[in-house]
Structures are given as structure tokens and as C-alpha cells.
Amino acid sequence: MSFRGKLSILMVSAAIGLYAVIGGILSPWTRAQQPINDSSAQLRIFESVLQHIQNDYVDEPNLEKVRFGALRGLVGGLDPYSSYLTPQQVAEFGGPDNGKKVGIGAEFSQVSLYLYVVSVLKDSEAEKAGLRSGDVIEYIENKATRDISLYDAKQLIYGQPGTVVNLRILRSGARPFSIKVTRGNGSMPQSQARVEAGKTGVIKVFQLGTGEAANIRTQVQGLQKQGVQKLVLDLRGVAIGTLDEAVAVANMFIGEGELAKVVGKDNKVLKTYTADPSKALFNGKVAVLIDLGTAGPGEVVAAAVLDRKRGGVVGERSFGAGTEQQLFKLRGGDGLLLTTAKWASPSGAAFLGDDRDSMGVKPSVEVKRPDTPEPVEVEELIDQQDDQEQNPQAAPTPAPAPEVKKPAEDLQLKKALELLQDKAQTAKAAGA
């Protein structure tokens, strides 16, 4: 069965409540008469479906299970980060035992219902096991990720330090394979700095967790002592961290104006972060590198540089993340973990959008890498896997062991360095 077929079955069986609420069972004429966002009309549809289940279903329905399934479907139709929690999950949420669990050093999201690897931390257990940004995790142990929420998937990956989790991976250009990853919180990698030709500094950032802004400040000061007047801030793969740290990093390069916003319902601004002139550190030319693995805190810095016209942003459109959730407890002991706020650029554009064209940060100078898999290609990857399972003889043979080759030229970094050197062709590309 194709991916699209599986997707249809999943949505009908596991999310009947969602289809009911959006009027999926009504005729086109009836839907046209009732606005989608008319809550009273949608509630009547839901009540009608429940009445049919009670009166016409062949067996005595377990209404609690029906409610659980409906709520999962309802919340699942919002965004990857909202989730329905069972009573047990609500009880464990934020509890002491939950705090003892550790991950594998990767940031995840959900694409086409599957668990998607946004980024992998340098020197983490995930990286050591061979996990890469852009990988699709099809199974966690024996649990299909397409059947569960992002929250549930993360709970399966998290566990006690030193324990092992088995993952089945789908990767573009490769046969499906399984890996074992040891859970563990390794040390968070700190930024690294070097000087390129022309007295241009390059700071490679790996994460923006608590305290990392201070490390980056130290790196900038060290480069200044070496006479650096131009700087490339490499935020590729930066998806882990906090909003406060991201703002602190942006403030080093931007001495005035707004740096970021948190927006709520109806795009109402809940909080605005403004630059503190006393914390500005570097006033030379700046270029920022981003890619598909840049999300959340990394996007905050890149968007601030763009919006404040502080420098160019080179690379690929970032992933699009940065949200805040609130737990709402229900009468049955279960709960809804709902996204109530989004991180946004100084102009108020949220990084989490409705489609790929509205997600993340668009670079001022686009330079794509051929090995970067787009999230929209996940569905094609799943369909390819389905075809291989139905026709094993057509499946490609395993690739031979890769040869040791010289690292490919970093075209994105090269373009950023050109941008700082005012090369004519780069200026032309930036204005295109």
C-alpha cells in the first residue's frame, strides 16, 4: 500500500473526530453553508457523529476510547508541537521521574506524520550512531512513528542514561536501516572560532543552550584581539537552545532596535525583545550562515540580522520552529498540550508557518547544498520505500563502502566570505 493510502486509513481510523469537526462527512453544499470556524456549527457536527456512533455502531462503543481518539485527531490537526496527553502522561508531565530521562542529542519535528530529524548535536550519541539531519525515523523500537504524536515519539526516545533505543531510519539515496543509540546527555558542544584570510573571523555555533551566549562573546573578543573586523556567524544545524540566549547573541551585533518577538493568538505581540546598547560588542561587517537544520534559536539570530539590516544571511531556508506550549488539564484527568505562542522576527513574522514557503527564515543569498533533503521530499521517500517492499527485486543493491574523499568545498561559507569582501557577483546575487 502506498504512503498516501496508509495516510488516508490513518486519518480516517485514528482521527475521526478531526474529520467530523472540519465537516469531512458533509456534502460540499452543506459545508458551503457552514463556515469552517463557526464553533457552534462544528460542535453540532461533532454531536451528530457521536449520536450515530451511539445509535448505529454495530457493537457497544467504548465512548472513552472514542473520546481519546477524537481528541488525538483534533489536536493532531493543529501543529506538530500540540498534543493530547493521557491521564498517565499528565501525571508524569514535569514530574521528578520525567526530569531524570535523557535524550540522544538530536532535535526532532514531524513531517508527513513521521518523526523527522531537524538537527544532530556534534559529538552526541546520535551523531556517533550515524543519525543525520534530514533522516526520517520510521520506527522507535516496534512503534511506527506515523501512528503517534511528536510528543509520544519523544517520550519513547527519552529514557534512563545508558539505556539503548532502536531506531529504523529512512534516508534519501539509501536502503532503510536500523541503528542502536545509547541515551545520554553528553556535554553541550561550545562554539569554535578561527580566522580566515583577510582578517575575517568565523564562529561555528552548535547550540544556543543556557550559557552559550557568554561563550560566543568570549570567542568574538578573542577574534577582535587578533584584529578581525569582519565575521561569519555559522548557525547551520543550530536548533537547540533558548530564546533568551539567541537574543543575547543577536544583541552582540545589533546595538539598537527590536531583536525578536513572541506572538500569540491573532498575532498579538506578547513580548518584545529590544537591544541593549551596552551589550553590543561587534560593529564590523557580519554574515550569517543558515540551512535546513537551523531552527528556533538559530532562526532568532538570523532574522534579527536580516530585519535590522545588519548583514547578509547565506544558505538555505531554515526549518521553521520556535513555539511555546501550555498544558490544559481536562475533567477526565487527561490534558491538551497546546501551542499558545510562537517565536517571531522583529517584524513579527513567526518562524512556524502553514507551509514550506512561509516557514523559517529565507536567506538573502541562497546557496543550496545537494546533500540537503527538503522536508517536502519525505512523502516521496516513504512512497519509494513502499514500492521497494512491494517489489523487492526492483530495490537497489546496497551501496559499496564509501571511498575516503577530500571534503567537498563549503560553497555556503565561500559565498559568505565573498559577501564580506564586497565581491561584485555576491552583491548582485544579494540584490536579486
N, C-alpha and C positions, 0 to 999 in steps of 0.2 A: 504494500500500500504506500502511495506517495506521501510526502510530508504534508501536502495540502489536505489529503484525505484524513490523515491522522489528526491534523489540526481541527478539521470540521467535527470529527467524532468527539474530540476532547471538549470542544466548546459546547457541543450540544449536551453531552452527558454530565460534565462537571460544572458547567456554568449556566444552567437553565434559568437561574434567577436573573442573570445578566441579560439574557436574550429577552426574557419577559419584560424587564424594566425598560429596555430600549425599544420595545414594540416589535421584537423579531417575529412574533407569531401572528401579527396583524397583517391584513392586506395593505397594499400600497395606498389605496384610497383612504383607509381608516387611519394610517399613520399620518397622512397629509392633514387630517382633521385635528390631530392632537399634537401640539408642539412637543418636541423631544424633552425639553427642560421644564415642562409643566408637571411639577411633582405630584399634584393631585391625580392627573390623568395617568401617570405612570404607576402610581400606587394602586389605582383601580385595576390596571392590567395585571399587576402582581397578585392582587387578591383574586382575580378571575382564574389565574393559573393555579393558585393554591386550592381554590374551590374544586377545580377539575381533578386535581391530584387526590383530594379527599373523597370525591364522589365517584370518580370514574376509573381510577387506577385499579388494576386487576387484583392487587394484594393490599393488605392493610399497610399504609405507608408509615414509615418511621419519620414523623414530622420533625424530630430534632435533627436527623441526618439531612432531611430536605432543607432545613434552615441553614445548617452548616454549609451545604453545597451551594445554596443560593448566595450566602454572604461571601463565600470564597469567590464566586463568579462576579459578584458586584464589585468587590474591591479589586479583583484582578483586572478589571477593565479600566482602571484609573491610570496607574503608572507602575513601574517595576518595584518601587520602594514602599508602596502602600500594601498592607497585608491583613488578612483575617487571622486572628490568633485564637486557638482553642483555650478552654479554661486552664488546662495544664500549662500552656505556653504563657498565658497571662500571669499565672502564679510564679513562673520561673523568670519572667521578664525583669531584668535589673536586679535579680536576686544574687546572693553571695556565691552560689554554686555556678551561676552563669558567668560571673566575673573570673572564675578560675579557668574557664575554657580559653583555648588559644587557636589561632588560625594557622595558615600555611605561608603567609606573606604575599598575598595577592588581593587585588581589588576586583569585585565582581559586579555585573549587572545582568539584565535579562534581555535577550534579543530573540524574537520569534519563539517565545515561550521557553527557550533553552538558557541555561546558565552560561554566561559569556565572560571571558577573562578580559577585563579592561587593561590591567597592568600587573606586572610581577616585580616585586622588590628585588633589588640587587642583593645577591648572596643569601637570599631567603631559601627556605626549604622547598618552596615551589620552584624556584629557579634551578636549584640543584637537581630536582626530579625531572626537569626538562619542560615544565609548563611555560607557555609563551603568551604574550599579549595577543589577543585575537583568537585564541583557542576556544572551542565550544566544548563544554563538559556535558556529555550525553547522559552519563550515569555517575552517581555517587554511591559507591557500593553497588547494590542492586536496585537503586531507586532512580527512575527516569526523571531527569530534571524538568522535562516538559510537563510533567504531571503535578508539579509542586510550585509554590511561590518562591520568589527570590529569598525571602526571609527563611522559609523552611530549608532551602538549599544551603544557605549559610550556616544554619544550625546543624546540619548534617556534616558540614566540613569542619566546623569548630569541634574541639574535644580536649581531652586532657593532654598536657605536654608529653611528648614521647610516643603517643599512640599513632597508628598509621591509618590513613584513609585511602581507599582505592578509587581511582577516577578513570573513566573511559573517555578518551579525547577524540574529537573530530577536528582535523586541521586541513586547511586548504592545501591540495597537492600531495597529500599523504593518505595512506590507509588508516582506518581507525585503529587506535592502540590504547593500551591501559598503562597507567603508571601508579606507583605507590608513593605517597607523600607523607613524610613524618610531620606531625603537628608540632609547632614550636614557635615561640616568639623570639627570634634572633634579634640581635642589636639592630636598631634602625640605622641604615647607611647615611652617613653625613655627606654634605656637598664636597665636591673636589674642584680645585682651581688650577689653571695653568695659563701660560702666556703664549699666544701665537705670534707670528711675525707681524711687525708693525705695531708693537706695543698694544696688542689687543688681548684683553683677558677673556677667558672662557670659564664660566662656573657651571659645572654639571650638578643639577639638583636631582635627588632621587625621591624625596618625600618632604612634606611640609607639616610634620608632626610637631608636637609641643617642644619648643626649644630650638627648632631648626633655623628660625629666623636669626637667632643670635649667631649660629654657626656661619650662616651666609654673610652676615655683617662682618665677621672676622675674616672671611675669605676676601670680601671686597676691600677691606682695609689693607690686607696683605698685598693685593694686586696694586692698589694705589701707591704703596711704598715702593713698588717696582716700576713706577712711572706709567702705569696703564691709564689711558684716557678714553678707551673705547671698550665696551664689554658685551659679550654674548651670554645671555642667561638661558641655559638649556633646560627646559621644562618638559622635555619629551618623556612620557611614561610617568609623569607626576600626577597621581590620582589619590594618594593617601595623605591626609593631613587635616588641618582645621582652618576655618575661615579667618580666625584671628592671626594665625601665623602667616597666611597668604597676604593679608592686608599689611602686616608688618614688613614683609618683603617688598611689596609694591611701594610702600612709603619710603624705602631706601632710595628709590629712583624718582619718586614723584613728591615734590615738596608742598604742593597746594592742590586744593580741589577735592572732589569726591573720588574715592577709590573703589567702593563696592556698595551694593545694597542687598538687603533681604526683603523680598516681596511676598505678600500673602494673597489672600483671596481678592479677586478683581484687580490684581496688580497693585494693591495698596502697599506703599512702602512702609515696612515695619521697622527697619533700621537702616541708617546710612552711616558708612564709614568714611571719615574725612581725614585727609593727610595732615600730619603734624609736622610743620616746617622744621622743628628742632630735631626730627628723626631722619630727615633726608640726608643721604650720605654721598651719593654719586651723581654728579651733574654732567658727566660726559655722554657720548653717544651710546645708545643701548639698542640691542636687537634681541628678540626672544624667539626661541625655538619651541614649537609645539607639534604634536602628532596625535594620532587616534587614541593613544594611551594617556593623553593629557586630559584630566577631568577634575571637577570640583575645585580644590585649592589651586591647582595649576592654572585653571581657567581664570580664576580671580585675578591673578597677577598679569596674565596675558591680556585680558580685557581692559584692565586699568591702563596698561601701557598704550594700547590702541586708542581707547577713548580719550585719554589725556594727551594724545598725540606726542607721546614721549619717545617713541621709536617704532621700528617695524617689527612685525610678527611673521616669522617664516616657518613654512612646513605645511601640515595638513590640518583640515578642520578637526578640532578636538572632539572628544566623545560626547560631552554634554551631560553633566551631572551637578550635584550640589543641592541637596534638599534637606529639610528638617521634618521629622515626624513627631506626632503626638499620639499617645495611647488613650483610646476612649473605651472604658470598660462597659460591658453590656450587662443586662439583668441576669443572664444565664451564666455569668462568670467568664464568658468569652470576651473578646475585645476586637477593636479595629485599630490598627496602626496606620494612621492616615498622614499623608504628606500635607502639611499645613503652611509651609513656606519654601521658597526657592532662593538660591543664591543668584545674584544678578550683577551685571556690569554697572559702571557708574551711570550709564544711560538708561538703566532699568531693564535691559534685555536679559531674561532668565536663561541660564545655560541649558536647563532641561526643557526641550521643546516638544512639539507634537510629531515632527518628522525629522528626517536627517537634515533637510535643508534649513531647519530652524534650530538645530541642536548645536551646542558648544560655541566655540569661537572660530570665526573664519579668518585665516591668516591674511595679512596684507600682501604677502608674496607667497604664492602657493608653489610648493615643491613636493611632489609625491614620491614615495618610495615604492618600488614594485613589489616589495615583500609585505606591504601593509594591507591586511584584509579588512575590507569595509564591513560594518555590521549588516548592511543590506544583503551581503552575499551569504549570510548564514542559511537562509532558506534554500539557496541553490546547493549549498554544501550538504544539507540534510537530504534533498532530493537525490543528489549524486550517491549518497550513502544508501538510500533506499533502492536505487537501481542496481547497485553492486550486490545487495543482499538478495534481490530477486533473480539476478543473472550473474552468479559468481564467476563464470567463465569470462565475462566481459571486464571483470575487475582488473585493474593494473597490477603488475607484479611488484613486489616490494622493491623500493629503490635501493641501489647499492650504497654501501657506506660512503658518505660524502668525503671528497678529497679535501686535504688541507690547502686552503687558498688564502691569498692575501686578503685582508679585509677590504670590502668594497669602499670606494671613495664616498665620504659622507657629503652628499650633494646639498643637503639642507644646511649643514654647518658652513659649507663653502659659500652658499648664497648669502647666509647671514654675515659672513666676514666681508663679502663683496659689498653688501649693503652699507656696512660701516665705513668702507673705504670709498664710498660715493662712486662706485663704478657706474658708468652710464647705462649699461644694459640692465643693471639691477634697478636703477631709478626708473627706467622705462617700464620694467615689469611691475614695480610697485604702483605706478600710476595707471596701469591697465585696468 
